């Protein structure tokens, strides 16, 4: 891991890093506490590690819980180059959207391809993060990711025993249900009830597939991109319960 830039504001230190060719960012408490829990955040399709929603959630986790938070650019996203497969799939997706055709089959196929590439990158990044003194190898790790962040996060969580709690949601079940059956850790799952892209039954089927004894469904009225802001606060409370909150008792 090589740090390439650092800024600080409102009690949060933001450091850009690279692990091989993967570009990432780590948000940490300015207090520099050692051995604090770590939350991995996967971004949505077509965005990047520092999209506004990602930064906002990261600051919540850091300032409310004292956590470290890390995100990396998915293959073909952010500052990472696109392959010929990326270009072809993105063009097909844009054509379907322009024609008003269903995008689900394209997104599911393309995101499964991205997950095959991104899961080992996330594992290498986690290896590097746990070598840092402020994180360490023994602390709890959570994962947060919606939409494409779920497409990558479900297969990652299924094979990564270091992840002990996860927030997923807003994705189709077709490519993930079998893998979700392997996940037994606590899960909070978010679903948009009026999603114009993901059929309600598909989202419910994915939630049902998780083998977790503790799993919670948050179904909100609204379309695909209308997730209520208060769900970010719910995620903070979820990880505070399962990873531990620095300095105070979990709410």
Beta strands, then each sheet from edge to edge (+ up, - down):
strand 1: 2-9
strand 2: 12-19
strand 3: 22-29
strand 4: 38-42
strand 5: 68-72
strand 6: 141-145
strand 7: 163-169
strand 8: 186-192
strand 9: 215-220
sheet 1: 1+ 2- 3+ 5- 4- 6- 7- 8- 9-
end
